[in-house]
C-alpha cells in the first residue's frame, strides 16, 4: 500500500509523532551518540534555546558535558 503524501503532510506527521514520542524518551537516550557541537548548532539555527527553561538548559549542558567526556575518554 503506497501513501501519497506531500512534503507538508510529512512534516506535520513528523511533528505530531515527535510531540507524542519524544517526551517519553529520556534526554540522555535522545542525546546518546550525538555530537555535542552539532546539537548546539541545531539549537542556534532554530533559536530553540530561548524556549527552554533555565533548568532544561542546565540539564542539557550536563548531558552534553558527559557526552563530550565520553568521546574524549
C-alpha positions as CSV (number, residue, x, y, z in Angstrom):
1,X,0.0,0.0,0.0
2,X,1.6,3.3,-1.1
3,X,0.9,6.6,0.6
4,X,0.9,9.7,-1.4
5,X,1.9,12.5,1.0
6,X,3.0,16.0,0.3
7,X,6.2,17.3,1.9
8,X,3.9,19.5,4.2
9,X,1.9,16.4,5.3
10,X,5.1,14.5,6.1
11,X,6.4,17.4,8.1
12,X,3.1,17.6,10.0
13,X,3.2,13.9,10.7
14,X,6.8,14.1,11.9
15,X,5.8,17.0,14.2
16,X,2.8,15.1,15.6
17,X,4.8,11.9,16.2
18,X,7.7,13.9,17.7
19,X,5.3,15.6,20.1
20,X,3.9,12.2,21.2
21,X,7.0,10.1,21.3
22,X,9.9,12.4,22.3
23,X,8.6,13.3,25.7
24,X,8.6,9.6,26.6
25,X,12.3,9.1,25.8
26,X,14.8,10.3,28.5
27,X,17.0,13.1,27.4
28,X,20.2,11.0,27.8
29,X,18.9,8.4,25.4
30,X,17.9,11.1,22.9
31,X,21.4,12.6,23.0
32,X,23.2,9.2,23.1
33,X,25.8,9.2,20.4
34,X,25.2,12.7,19.4
35,X,28.0,15.1,18.6
36,X,27.6,17.9,21.2
37,X,28.7,20.6,18.7
38,X,26.1,19.5,16.2
39,X,23.4,19.5,18.9
40,X,24.2,23.1,20.0
41,X,24.4,24.2,16.3
42,X,20.9,22.8,15.7
43,X,19.6,24.9,18.7
44,X,21.3,28.0,17.4
45,X,19.9,27.6,13.9
46,X,16.3,27.4,15.1
47,X,16.6,29.6,18.2
48,X,15.2,26.8,20.3
49,X,17.4,27.6,23.3
50,X,15.3,30.7,24.1
51,X,12.3,28.4,24.6
52,X,13.9,26.2,27.2
53,X,13.7,26.9,30.9
54,X,16.8,27.5,32.9
55,X,16.7,24.0,34.4
56,X,16.3,22.4,31.0
57,X,19.3,24.3,29.8
58,X,21.3,23.2,32.8
59,X,20.2,19.6,32.2
60,X,21.2,19.9,28.5
61,X,24.6,21.3,29.5
62,X,25.2,18.4,32.0
63,X,24.4,15.8,29.4
64,X,26.5,17.4,26.7
65,X,29.5,17.6,29.0
66,X,29.1,13.9,29.8
67,X,28.9,13.1,26.1
68,X,32.0,15.2,25.4
69,X,33.9,13.4,28.2
70,X,32.8,10.0,26.8
71,X,34.0,11.0,23.4
72,X,37.4,12.1,24.8
73,X,37.8,9.1,27.1
